[in-house]
Structure formats: structure tokens, C-alpha cells
């Protein structure tokens, strides 16, 4: 059997080229919407005290010749321990034989591919002259979103906000050296949202940190929060928005397949299944267009899908082989 290539977290990150990844994630989403992938619903083992989840996410994307499984652990309490709240590994296999060919850091892949999905939504739904980007959150996803979304619009100002203003200020200072925009730490989430063209919610909050009254006409919102306890954004935001999801089939499923952000307003009667206006893949391939009204609030709500992990893992592995990065583990 072939050796399995192992990459550390730093090596995995170094093999990710953001624009190439965004295109690959876009293709994976098109294939998902077209029904040309194999991707069962996420399954998970959970615990309550402390809250924790160990999920398995397999997928096969024939068009990308990519078959992979991600094991991801979500433990929100890790933030107080100065540990990542998300810990993951991705196993890539040879689609013809099932041989394991790579073991990759899933933390970096998850952060990059999730942000790539949000960037794709902004590419298709944000106003063309978007100038102000707001990042809500101060963790790994906040940083990855600031970089990825900034590649699809020419922002002049980036605002960082969080439940801890000190952490928001620290991240803003770091991003100010990394982005071609003025980056500021906002005093509150509300202040950061008012007047923003794009707002990216990237928290582990289980009560809404984003509210409809803070969002102006034409704002594009992305939300990737996935907490066991509750939603990251309020139901009014969901109800008023042109809603885009990764998969209609799972959009209103219960946790851990779907999110509270959509399930709760659905159960409350605020929205119906028809409230989903498009899947991300349908926007990418042009099957469905964004709203005609430039003042329409738009929302991309992500629950995370395994085809994105498979696409990213394939890119990382191919780049690692070409660059001679990583070590081969014999079985």
C-alpha cells in the first residue's frame, strides 16, 4: 500500500492558496447542488457537561477526484482554557481504492474552507462598491474571514467587534498590519454593524450577537456560528433576508446537522422552507441570481458541509506532493 502523507498544522496552512481554494469550494458547491456528490448527513457523539461534540463528515466529489472524511471536535469551553474550540483532522483517501493517502490538519482546513464559502457568498451578493467590512468574533474564523472576504471586495475599512472588546482590539491591531484597509477595534457589535456593507458573524455564541435593527439596507451578512445551545443571529434577520444556504435538504434539520439559527425561526413560524432562495452552488453556477433590489438584506447561513473539506484536502495534498512538504507514514 502507498504511504500516507502527514502534514502538520503549519504545513497544511502553507499549502492553502486562498483564491484557488475559493474556486475549488465553489466547484464543490456546484456539484452538491447538482446532486453529483456523495455526502451523508453529519453524525456526532455529544456530551453535556462540559458541552462537547465529536462529529464525522465524509464526502466524495467525483468532479474533483476527492474523497475525504473529517473528524471535528467542537468544545466551546476550550476558549477559557486558551485552547481552540474546534479541533479536527482530515483523512484523504484514493477514490479508486480507498487507500489512505493523506492525514491533514483539520483546524486550518476548516477555517480556510469556511471563510472561502463566505467569500463566495459575498462575491455574488455584496454590493459591488462595498467599502466597509465588519467581523463579529475574535477567534480563528474571524481572522480567516477578514482575509478571505477582503479578496472579493475592495474594502477601505474593516471593523472588528466581539463580546470582549480587548480581544477585538488585539485582533484589529494584528489585521491592520495584514490587510490593505484601515482596521479598527469597535467598542460594541452594534457600533461595528451600523453602516457596514458586509457583516461576518464568526462566533460560538448560543444567544444572538447580531440583531436586525443594526443592519442597514443592502447589507450582506454571513454567519458561520454553530453552537449547541442556540443561534448566533436573531430570527428577524433571518426572516427579512434573501436567504442562501449550502443545502436545502439539511437547512432546517436539527443540531448537529443544521443550525439553531434557521431551525428556531422555522419552528416558530417566522419562515417556511420556501424562505431559502438559493443554495450557494446555485449562485456560483448562475442557476439562481441574487435579488434585483439593491436594498435587500442578504444572508448566507453556513452549517458546514463535507464537500468543502474534501475539496480543500485534495488541493492541500496535491500542493504538498508538488512542493515535497510533509512526511510519509508507512502503514
C-alpha positions as CSV (number, residue, x, y, z in Angstrom):
1,X,0.0,0.0,0.0
2,X,1.1,3.6,-0.7
3,X,2.5,5.6,2.2
4,X,0.2,8.2,3.8
5,X,1.4,11.8,3.7
6,X,1.2,13.6,7.0
7,X,1.2,17.4,7.3
8,X,1.4,19.5,10.4
9,X,-0.8,22.5,11.1
10,X,1.7,24.9,9.8
11,X,2.5,22.8,6.7
12,X,-1.3,22.4,6.0
13,X,-1.7,26.2,6.2
14,X,1.2,26.9,3.9
15,X,-0.3,24.7,1.2
16,X,-3.6,26.7,1.0
17,X,-3.8,29.3,-1.7
18,X,-6.9,31.4,-1.0
19,X,-8.1,32.2,-4.5
20,X,-7.5,28.6,-5.7
21,X,-9.3,27.3,-2.6
22,X,-12.3,29.6,-3.2
23,X,-12.7,28.4,-6.7
24,X,-12.4,24.7,-5.6
25,X,-15.0,25.3,-2.9
26,X,-17.2,26.9,-5.5
27,X,-17.0,23.9,-7.7
28,X,-17.7,21.6,-4.8
29,X,-20.9,23.6,-4.0
30,X,-22.0,23.5,-7.6
31,X,-21.6,19.7,-7.6
32,X,-23.5,19.4,-4.3
33,X,-26.4,21.5,-5.7
34,X,-26.4,19.4,-8.9
35,X,-26.7,16.1,-6.9
36,X,-23.4,14.8,-8.2
37,X,-21.7,14.1,-4.9
38,X,-22.0,11.5,-2.1
39,X,-22.3,13.3,1.3
40,X,-24.4,11.7,4.1
41,X,-25.6,14.0,6.9
42,X,-23.1,14.8,9.7
43,X,-23.2,12.4,12.6
44,X,-21.9,13.2,16.1
45,X,-21.4,11.9,19.6
46,X,-22.2,14.6,22.2
47,X,-21.7,15.3,25.8
48,X,-23.4,17.9,28.0
49,X,-21.0,18.9,30.9
50,X,-18.8,20.3,29.5
51,X,-20.7,20.7,26.2
52,X,-18.8,18.9,23.5
53,X,-19.3,17.3,20.1
54,X,-17.3,14.8,18.1
55,X,-18.6,14.8,14.5
56,X,-17.7,12.8,11.4
57,X,-18.1,14.3,8.0
58,X,-17.4,12.1,4.9
59,X,-17.8,13.2,1.3
60,X,-16.9,12.1,-2.2
61,X,-16.8,14.7,-5.1
62,X,-16.2,12.9,-8.4
63,X,-15.6,16.0,-10.4
64,X,-12.7,16.9,-8.1
65,X,-11.5,13.3,-7.7
66,X,-11.7,14.0,-3.9
67,X,-12.8,11.6,-1.2
68,X,-12.2,12.5,2.4
69,X,-13.5,12.3,6.0
70,X,-13.2,15.0,8.6
71,X,-13.4,14.3,12.3
72,X,-14.1,17.5,14.1
73,X,-14.5,18.1,17.8
74,X,-16.3,21.2,19.0
75,X,-15.8,22.1,22.7
76,X,-16.8,25.7,23.4
77,X,-15.4,25.6,26.9
78,X,-11.9,25.4,25.5
79,X,-11.9,29.2,25.0
80,X,-11.5,29.6,28.8
81,X,-8.6,27.1,28.7
82,X,-6.8,29.0,25.9
83,X,-7.4,26.1,23.6
84,X,-9.1,26.0,20.2
85,X,-12.8,25.4,20.4
86,X,-12.6,23.4,17.1
87,X,-10.1,20.6,16.8
88,X,-10.1,18.5,13.6
89,X,-8.2,16.1,11.4
90,X,-9.0,15.3,7.7
91,X,-8.2,11.9,6.2
92,X,-7.9,11.9,2.4
93,X,-8.2,8.6,0.5
94,X,-7.6,7.4,-3.0
95,X,-11.1,7.3,-4.6
96,X,-10.3,4.3,-6.8
97,X,-9.0,2.0,-4.0
98,X,-9.9,3.7,-0.7
99,X,-6.2,3.8,0.4
100,X,-5.5,6.5,2.9
101,X,-3.1,8.9,1.2
102,X,-3.0,12.0,3.5
103,X,-3.7,13.0,7.1
104,X,-4.1,16.8,7.3
105,X,-4.7,19.4,10.0
106,X,-8.5,19.9,10.0
107,X,-8.3,23.2,12.0
108,X,-6.6,25.0,9.2
109,X,-8.7,23.3,6.5
110,X,-12.0,24.1,8.4
111,X,-11.0,27.8,8.9
112,X,-10.0,28.3,5.3
113,X,-12.8,26.5,3.6
114,X,-15.5,28.0,5.8
115,X,-14.1,31.5,5.0
116,X,-13.9,30.6,1.3
117,X,-17.7,29.8,1.4
118,X,-18.5,33.1,3.0
119,X,-16.3,34.9,0.5
120,X,-18.1,33.2,-2.4
121,X,-21.4,34.4,-1.0
122,X,-20.0,38.0,-0.7
123,X,-18.7,37.8,-4.2
124,X,-22.2,37.1,-5.5
125,X,-24.4,39.0,-3.0
126,X,-22.5,42.0,-1.6
127,X,-23.0,45.4,-3.3
128,X,-20.2,45.9,-5.9
129,X,-18.9,49.0,-4.2
130,X,-18.9,47.6,-0.7
131,X,-16.4,49.6,1.4
132,X,-16.9,48.6,5.0
133,X,-16.5,45.0,6.3
134,X,-17.4,44.1,9.9
135,X,-16.1,41.0,11.5
136,X,-18.0,39.8,14.6
137,X,-15.8,37.5,16.6
138,X,-12.2,37.3,17.6
139,X,-11.2,33.7,17.0
140,X,-9.7,31.7,14.2
141,X,-12.7,32.1,11.9
142,X,-12.7,35.9,12.5
143,X,-9.1,36.1,11.1
144,X,-9.7,33.8,8.2
145,X,-12.9,35.6,7.2
146,X,-11.2,39.0,7.3
147,X,-8.6,37.7,4.8
148,X,-10.9,35.7,2.6
149,X,-13.7,38.2,2.2
150,X,-11.3,41.0,1.6
151,X,-10.2,39.2,-1.6
152,X,-13.6,39.7,-3.3
153,X,-14.3,43.4,-2.5
154,X,-12.1,46.4,-2.1
155,X,-12.8,47.4,1.5
156,X,-11.4,50.6,2.8
157,X,-12.4,50.0,6.4
158,X,-12.6,46.7,8.4
159,X,-14.2,46.8,11.8
160,X,-13.6,44.0,14.4
161,X,-16.1,43.5,17.2
162,X,-16.7,40.9,19.9
163,X,-18.1,40.2,23.3
164,X,-14.6,41.0,24.7
165,X,-13.5,44.5,23.4
166,X,-9.9,43.8,24.4
167,X,-9.7,40.8,22.2
168,X,-11.3,42.7,19.4
169,X,-8.8,45.5,19.7
170,X,-5.9,43.0,19.7
171,X,-7.2,41.2,16.5
172,X,-7.8,44.6,14.8
173,X,-4.2,45.6,15.5
174,X,-2.9,42.4,14.0
175,X,-5.1,42.6,11.0
176,X,-4.2,46.3,10.4
177,X,-0.7,45.0,9.5
178,X,-2.0,42.3,7.2
179,X,-4.8,43.9,5.2
180,X,-4.9,46.7,2.6
181,X,-7.5,48.5,4.6
182,X,-7.8,50.6,7.8
183,X,-8.7,48.1,10.6
184,X,-10.3,49.3,13.8
185,X,-11.5,47.6,17.0
186,X,-15.1,48.6,17.6
187,X,-16.5,49.5,21.0
188,X,-19.5,47.3,20.5
189,X,-21.0,44.9,18.0
190,X,-23.9,47.3,17.3
191,X,-21.5,50.1,16.6
192,X,-19.5,47.9,14.2
193,X,-22.6,46.9,12.3
194,X,-24.2,50.2,11.7
195,X,-23.3,51.4,8.2
196,X,-21.4,48.2,7.3
197,X,-21.8,46.8,3.8
198,X,-20.7,43.2,4.8
199,X,-21.0,41.7,8.2
200,X,-19.4,38.3,9.0
201,X,-20.5,36.6,12.2
202,X,-17.9,34.1,13.3
203,X,-18.7,33.4,17.0
204,X,-19.5,30.4,19.2
205,X,-22.4,32.3,20.8
206,X,-25.5,30.4,21.8
207,X,-27.6,33.6,22.0
208,X,-27.9,36.2,19.2
209,X,-25.0,38.6,18.9
210,X,-26.4,40.1,15.7
211,X,-29.7,41.9,15.5
212,X,-31.8,43.0,12.6
213,X,-32.1,46.7,13.7
214,X,-28.3,47.1,13.5
215,X,-28.2,46.2,9.8
216,X,-28.8,48.7,7.1
217,X,-30.3,48.4,3.6
218,X,-28.4,46.1,1.2
219,X,-26.1,44.7,3.9
220,X,-24.8,41.2,3.2
221,X,-24.5,39.0,6.3
222,X,-22.5,35.8,6.6
223,X,-23.0,33.6,9.7
224,X,-20.9,30.5,10.4
225,X,-21.7,30.1,14.1
226,X,-22.6,26.5,15.0
227,X,-23.3,26.2,18.7
228,X,-25.2,23.5,20.6
229,X,-27.1,26.0,22.8
230,X,-28.7,28.4,20.4
231,X,-28.5,30.8,17.4
232,X,-25.8,33.4,16.6
233,X,-28.2,35.7,14.8
234,X,-31.8,36.7,15.6
235,X,-34.9,35.4,13.9
236,X,-35.8,38.8,12.5
237,X,-32.5,38.9,10.5
238,X,-33.3,35.5,9.0
239,X,-36.9,36.4,8.3
240,X,-36.1,39.7,6.5
241,X,-33.2,38.3,4.4
242,X,-32.8,36.8,1.0
243,X,-31.5,33.5,2.4
244,X,-28.8,31.4,0.9
245,X,-27.7,28.1,2.4
246,X,-25.3,25.3,1.5
247,X,-28.0,22.6,1.2
248,X,-31.8,22.9,1.2
249,X,-32.0,19.3,2.3
250,X,-30.4,20.0,5.6
251,X,-31.1,23.7,6.2
252,X,-33.8,23.2,8.7
253,X,-32.5,20.0,10.3
254,X,-31.9,19.8,14.0
255,X,-28.5,20.1,15.6
256,X,-25.8,18.8,14.8
257,X,-26.8,18.6,11.1
258,X,-28.4,22.0,10.9
259,X,-28.2,25.2,13.0
260,X,-30.4,26.8,15.6
261,X,-30.3,30.0,13.5
262,X,-32.7,28.5,10.9
263,X,-34.4,25.8,12.9
264,X,-35.7,28.1,15.6
265,X,-37.4,30.7,13.4
266,X,-38.7,27.8,11.2
267,X,-40.3,26.1,14.3
268,X,-41.7,29.5,15.5
269,X,-43.4,30.0,12.1
270,X,-41.3,33.0,11.2
271,X,-40.1,31.3,8.0
272,X,-41.1,28.3,5.9
273,X,-38.8,26.0,3.8
274,X,-39.5,28.2,0.8
275,X,-37.7,31.1,2.5
276,X,-34.4,29.6,1.2
277,X,-33.9,31.5,-2.0
278,X,-30.8,29.7,-3.2
279,X,-28.1,27.3,-2.4
280,X,-24.6,28.7,-2.6
281,X,-23.8,26.3,-5.6
282,X,-26.8,27.7,-7.5
283,X,-25.4,31.3,-7.1
284,X,-22.0,30.1,-8.2
285,X,-23.2,28.4,-11.4
286,X,-25.7,31.1,-12.2
287,X,-28.8,28.9,-11.9
288,X,-30.2,31.5,-9.5
289,X,-29.3,35.1,-9.3
290,X,-29.2,37.4,-6.3
291,X,-32.0,39.9,-5.5
292,X,-32.9,42.6,-8.0
293,X,-33.4,45.1,-5.2
294,X,-30.0,46.5,-4.1
295,X,-31.6,47.5,-0.7
296,X,-32.5,43.8,0.1
297,X,-30.8,42.4,3.1
298,X,-29.0,39.1,2.1
299,X,-27.8,36.3,4.4
300,X,-25.6,33.3,3.9
301,X,-26.1,30.9,6.8
302,X,-23.5,28.1,6.8
303,X,-23.8,24.9,8.8
304,X,-20.6,23.4,7.2
305,X,-20.6,20.7,4.6
306,X,-18.1,17.9,4.0
307,X,-17.7,18.5,0.3
308,X,-15.8,21.7,1.2
309,X,-13.4,19.7,3.3
310,X,-12.8,17.2,0.6
311,X,-12.1,19.9,-2.0
312,X,-9.6,21.6,0.4
313,X,-7.9,18.4,1.4
314,X,-7.4,17.5,-2.3
315,X,-5.8,20.9,-3.0
316,X,-3.5,20.7,0.0
317,X,-2.4,17.2,-0.8
318,X,-1.6,18.0,-4.4
319,X,0.3,21.1,-3.4
320,X,2.2,19.2,-0.7
321,X,3.3,16.5,-3.2
322,X,4.4,19.1,-5.7
323,X,6.4,21.0,-3.0
324,X,7.8,18.0,-1.2
325,X,6.1,19.1,2.0
326,X,5.2,16.7,4.8
327,X,6.4,13.2,5.8
328,X,5.3,9.8,4.6
329,X,3.9,7.4,7.2
330,X,4.2,3.8,6.4
331,X,1.3,1.5,7.3
